[in-house]
Amino acid sequence: MLIPLILALTFKAYFSDAAMHIQPYIAKITSLATVLLFISSVLLYSEIIMDNSDTLVIILLFFLGSMAIGYLAGGQISNARIIFAIGTGLRNPPIVVLVASQSFSSEPMAAIAPLLIILIGLSILLPWAVIIRKRRAIS
């Protein structure tokens, strides 16, 4: 995670005009990659997800609870509440997947549970982002 960040910041520091020019394209590629990752993860792990469907309720409550805490901590500014809700909802599950899969490789749910948090989070956040975008466009 750190290496791509350093590379991107270095590129922006030395080639700011080029970075500003390609940023919209990179944002679209990132969005497409996120959707493809979401779909492929659901398809790849669908059997494990169904076998452990009882944990989905707990994961959903965890995600919604953490989003609510972030939303309430956001203060009076609408944009800040939204950013805090998203930030607390998806706070570090990718790192948890890495640590869990490396530390508990014999336990498949150790890596699947954080992945389910990400999948549930994206299934809530992607439609929410579309709704927010439409509301902003109307305003």
Summary of the structure (lengths in Angstrom):
residues: 139
radius of gyration: 17.4
end to end distance: 36.2
largest distance: 51.5
contacts: 342
relative contact order: 0.10
helix: 88%
strand: 0%
